[in-house]
Amino acid sequence: MGKEEIKKLVENSKKVIEQDHDNFSKSIKDDLSSFKKKTLDRI
């Protein structure tokens, strides 16, 4: 495996991790806003 191949693999992994992080953050924010809405509806 050459240096360039490893570099490409690392860059691709970084992109995948950033995408997963964004999706996870969005999911958490959606859950939080949903929870807030439900809580306010109960009050």
Beta strands, then each sheet from edge to edge (+ up, - down):
end
